[in-house]
């Protein structure tokens, strides 16, 4: 989806400070953080909502969020 900012970030078409990148997920610093260290974690395959994200990716996302929060 060409107008999706998250898709543009993961393809390198939009600027973002990546803190994690693998075959499934990307994590970037939020451009307007609510708090220091505010990170956005998203799956590389385009999804409209978290309800559409595969269980394996969700598990990996929450594990990654836990690591970043420590």
Order of alpha helices (4+ residues) and beta strands (2+ residues): alpha-beta-beta-beta-alpha
